[in-house]
């Protein structure tokens, strides 16, 4: 019986590690982009304003991904 359950536990555990790693990568990218946006918004000039808009476009999918992961994690904890 143990030989059939062990591979399933390994798959679930490795999936959790991959998910946690992906969430950490998204969080790190989100943090870096938010810092860059603040720096770019403090600089005057046309190029800085364009950079700020480009970073806005990059932040939206990351915010959605992080929010989804956070909600799914909370749902998983509550179940």
Backbone as ProteinMPNN parsed JSONL, in Angstrom:
{"seq_chain_A": "XXXXXXXXXXXXXXXXXXXXXXXXXXXXXXXXXXXXXXXXXXXXXXXXXXXXXXXXXXXXXXXXXXXXXXXXXXXXXXX", "coords_chain_A": {"N_chain_A": [[0.817, -1.188, 0.0], [1.961, 1.249, 0.739], [3.725, 1.71, -1.351], [2.169, 2.584, -3.468], [1.12, 4.966, -2.631], [3.232, 6.675, -2.062], [4.427, 7.783, -4.532], [2.359, 9.539, -5.264], [2.269, 11.337, -3.143], [4.804, 12.467, -3.465], [4.449, 13.788, -5.929], [2.466, 15.668, -5.296], [3.807, 17.142, -3.328], [6.037, 18.146, -4.785], [4.658, 19.7, -6.611], [3.614, 21.642, -4.939], [5.945, 22.905, -4.168], [6.828, 23.967, -6.614], [4.71, 25.715, -7.145], [4.921, 27.479, -4.955], [7.45, 28.553, -5.475], [6.939, 29.845, -7.918], [5.112, 31.795, -7.097], [6.755, 33.289, -5.406], [8.615, 34.273, -7.26], [6.943, 35.869, -8.857], [6.144, 37.717, -6.911], [8.606, 38.92, -6.263], [9.29, 40.06, -8.767], [7.159, 41.822, -8.985], [7.636, 43.532, -6.819], [10.131, 44.656, -7.561], [9.422, 45.965, -9.971], [7.561, 47.811, -8.985], [9.181, 49.439, -7.401], [10.87, 50.469, -9.38], [8.988, 51.904, -10.841], [8.272, 53.905, -9.024], [10.685, 55.27, -8.848], [10.959, 56.11, -11.513], [8.727, 57.753, -11.72], [9.452, 59.897, -10.198], [11.33, 61.229, -11.638], [11.749, 63.82, -13.962], [10.742, 64.34, -17.336], [10.308, 63.231, -20.736], [11.011, 60.607, -21.453], [11.093, 59.297, -18.981], [8.402, 59.409, -18.234], [7.293, 57.799, -20.234], [8.52, 55.364, -19.575], [7.37, 54.938, -17.093], [4.705, 54.468, -17.844], [5.03, 52.125, -19.335], [5.88, 50.375, -17.366], [3.566, 50.326, -15.84], [1.921, 48.804, -17.515], [3.229, 46.362, -17.369], [2.905, 45.768, -14.693], [0.191, 45.177, -14.222], [-0.586, 42.448, -15.157], [1.051, 41.004, -13.378], [0.053, 41.77, -10.881], [-2.495, 40.672, -11.066], [-1.837, 37.938, -11.251], [-0.54, 37.528, -8.771], [-2.594, 38.215, -6.979], [-4.511, 36.264, -7.613], [-3.106, 33.936, -6.895], [-2.808, 34.414, -4.161], [-5.494, 34.432, -3.272], [-6.272, 31.814, -3.943], [-4.538, 30.41, -2.278], [-5.459, 31.187, 0.246], [-8.043, 30.126, 0.137], [-7.345, 27.442, 0.009], [-6.18, 27.099, 2.536], [-8.375, 27.559, 4.179], [-9.965, 25.397, 3.611]], "CA_chain_A": [[0.0, 0.0, 0.0], [2.826, 2.421, 0.802], [4.39, 1.946, -2.628], [1.287, 3.308, -4.381], [0.833, 6.298, -2.093], [4.456, 7.481, -2.058], [4.576, 8.653, -5.716], [1.333, 10.582, -5.243], [2.734, 12.339, -2.174], [5.929, 13.171, -4.087], [3.925, 14.688, -6.963], [1.787, 16.771, -4.621], [4.829, 17.955, -2.67], [6.808, 18.879, -5.789], [3.757, 20.709, -7.159], [3.539, 22.731, -3.971], [7.224, 23.63, -4.232], [6.817, 24.737, -7.86], [3.756, 26.808, -6.968], [5.511, 28.441, -4.026], [8.538, 29.223, -6.187], [6.343, 30.746, -8.902], [4.548, 32.929, -6.368], [7.879, 34.115, -4.942], [9.169, 34.961, -8.429], [5.993, 36.925, -9.2], [6.222, 38.725, -5.862], [9.87, 39.631, -6.429], [9.167, 40.899, -9.963], [6.214, 42.881, -8.644], [8.342, 44.47, -5.943], [11.147, 45.371, -8.352], [8.761, 46.889, -10.892], [6.956, 48.914, -8.232], [10.273, 50.339, -7.02], [11.296, 51.169, -10.59], [7.948, 52.863, -11.189], [8.398, 55.053, -8.123], [11.88, 56.024, -9.259], [10.672, 56.752, -12.794], [7.743, 58.825, -11.555], [10.119, 61.024, -9.562], [12.211, 61.88, -12.611], [11.026, 64.58, -14.974], [11.175, 64.11, -18.703], [9.427, 62.427, -21.581], [11.412, 59.197, -21.377], [10.692, 58.773, -17.679], [6.953, 59.21, -18.276], [7.049, 56.613, -21.051], [8.939, 54.216, -18.783], [6.354, 54.747, -16.062], [3.547, 53.84, -18.489], [5.395, 50.751, -19.697], [5.887, 49.601, -16.118], [2.157, 50.107, -15.502], [1.434, 47.689, -18.328], [3.84, 45.136, -16.848], [2.425, 45.513, -13.33], [-1.187, 44.665, -14.189], [-0.645, 40.972, -15.127], [1.68, 40.5, -12.168], [-0.9, 41.969, -9.794], [-3.554, 39.666, -11.233], [-1.274, 36.624, -10.904], [-0.307, 37.466, -7.332], [-3.898, 38.212, -6.312], [-5.099, 34.938, -7.815], [-2.367, 32.974, -6.066], [-3.125, 34.675, -2.756], [-6.864, 33.981, -3.024], [-6.269, 30.349, -3.98], [-3.854, 29.937, -1.08], [-6.371, 31.394, 1.375], [-9.097, 29.114, 0.008], [-6.746, 26.151, 0.36], [-6.005, 27.083, 3.982], [-9.684, 27.475, 4.817], [-10.556, 24.053, 3.395]], "C_chain_A": [[0.863, 1.255, 0.0], [3.461, 2.734, -0.55], [3.486, 2.678, -3.616], [1.004, 4.724, -3.908], [2.055, 7.213, -2.187], [4.617, 8.337, -3.316], [3.553, 9.786, -5.757], [1.751, 11.703, -4.294], [3.893, 13.132, -2.752], [5.445, 14.177, -5.13], [3.256, 15.895, -6.323], [2.805, 17.699, -3.971], [5.629, 18.763, -3.685], [5.952, 19.945, -6.452], [3.643, 21.898, -6.238], [4.816, 23.56, -3.992], [7.274, 24.497, -5.487], [5.877, 25.93, -7.734], [4.318, 27.883, -6.053], [6.631, 29.229, -4.7], [7.986, 30.225, -7.193], [5.766, 31.98, -8.226], [5.66, 33.851, -5.875], [8.513, 34.893, -6.093], [8.256, 36.113, -8.838], [6.066, 38.058, -8.18], [7.496, 39.56, -5.983], [9.822, 40.559, -7.647], [8.236, 42.072, -9.711], [6.884, 43.953, -7.795], [9.363, 45.301, -6.718], [10.495, 46.38, -9.284], [8.107, 48.062, -10.164], [8.015, 49.926, -7.781], [10.738, 51.145, -8.234], [10.274, 52.215, -11.01], [8.037, 54.102, -10.302], [9.601, 55.912, -8.492], [11.607, 56.781, -10.547], [9.669, 57.89, -12.647], [8.352, 60.055, -10.885], [11.022, 61.803, -10.495], [11.353, 62.615, -13.636], [11.59, 64.255, -16.345], [10.24, 63.169, -19.427], [9.745, 60.939, -21.467], [10.992, 58.565, -20.06], [9.191, 58.526, -17.635], [6.593, 57.99, -19.117], [7.413, 55.344, -20.281], [7.909, 53.905, -17.701], [5.105, 54.079, -16.642], [3.827, 52.394, -18.868], [5.385, 49.855, -18.456], [4.463, 49.357, -15.638], [1.59, 48.907, -16.248], [2.006, 46.366, -17.82], [3.307, 44.774, -15.467], [1.053, 44.85, -13.298], [-1.246, 43.137, -14.215], [-0.009, 40.373, -13.875], [0.764, 40.661, -10.957], [-2.034, 40.952, -9.859], [-3.042, 38.286, -10.822], [-1.067, 36.494, -9.399], [-1.626, 37.419, -6.564], [-4.575, 36.854, -6.43], [-4.419, 33.904, -6.938], [-2.693, 33.162, -4.589], [-4.528, 34.185, -2.404], [-6.935, 32.454, -2.999], [-5.596, 29.76, -2.735], [-4.743, 30.083, 0.152], [-7.509, 30.382, 1.329], [-8.584, 27.749, 0.406], [-6.568, 26.033, 1.873], [-7.347, 26.894, 4.691], [-10.351, 26.109, 4.647], [-9.851, 23.027, 4.152]], "O_chain_A": [[0.529, 2.229, -0.674], [3.708, 3.899, -0.861], [3.992, 3.335, -4.526], [0.68, 5.592, -4.718], [1.902, 8.42, -2.375], [4.919, 9.524, -3.193], [3.857, 10.877, -6.238], [1.601, 12.882, -4.614], [3.968, 14.345, -2.556], [5.966, 15.289, -5.211], [3.461, 17.025, -6.766], [2.671, 18.92, -4.058], [5.876, 19.949, -3.466], [6.468, 20.998, -6.824], [3.581, 23.039, -6.695], [4.769, 24.782, -3.851], [7.717, 25.644, -5.427], [6.21, 27.033, -8.168], [4.201, 29.073, -6.348], [6.74, 30.44, -4.511], [8.506, 31.334, -7.311], [5.917, 33.092, -8.732], [5.515, 35.072, -5.924], [8.906, 36.047, -5.919], [8.733, 37.209, -9.132], [6.051, 39.231, -8.552], [7.456, 40.78, -5.819], [10.261, 41.707, -7.572], [8.493, 43.185, -10.168], [6.709, 45.147, -8.039], [9.441, 46.517, -6.541], [10.952, 47.518, -9.385], [8.103, 49.183, -10.673], [7.766, 51.132, -7.783], [10.972, 52.349, -8.135], [10.642, 53.292, -11.48], [7.891, 55.225, -10.785], [9.532, 57.14, -8.45], [11.971, 57.95, -10.675], [9.749, 58.883, -13.369], [7.804, 61.15, -11.004], [11.434, 62.919, -10.177], [10.35, 62.085, -14.114], [12.77, 63.935, -16.488], [9.485, 62.413, -18.816], [8.837, 60.111, -21.393], [10.576, 57.407, -20.036], [8.748, 57.534, -17.056], [5.693, 57.231, -18.758], [6.682, 54.355, -20.337], [7.616, 52.74, -17.43], [4.512, 53.215, -15.995], [2.956, 51.535, -18.735], [4.93, 48.713, -18.509], [4.173, 48.296, -15.086], [0.864, 48.094, -15.675], [1.313, 45.349, -17.847], [3.262, 43.597, -15.11], [0.79, 44.033, -12.416], [-1.91, 42.56, -13.354], [-0.474, 39.352, -13.368], [0.71, 39.778, -10.1], [-2.478, 40.437, -8.833], [-3.737, 37.549, -10.124], [-1.387, 35.457, -8.817], [-1.756, 36.662, -5.602], [-5.145, 36.351, -5.461], [-5.087, 33.085, -6.306], [-2.837, 32.187, -3.851], [-4.726, 33.585, -1.347], [-7.586, 31.874, -2.13], [-6.034, 28.737, -2.209], [-4.774, 29.196, 1.005], [-7.899, 29.838, 2.363], [-9.289, 26.98, 1.06], [-6.789, 24.958, 2.431], [-7.443, 26.162, 5.676], [-11.201, 25.72, 5.449], [-10.214, 21.853, 4.086]]}, "name": "protein", "num_of_chains": 1, "seq": "XXXXXXXXXXXXXXXXXXXXXXXXXXXXXXXXXXXXXXXXXXXXXXXXXXXXXXXXXXXXXXXXXXXXXXXXXXXXXXX"}
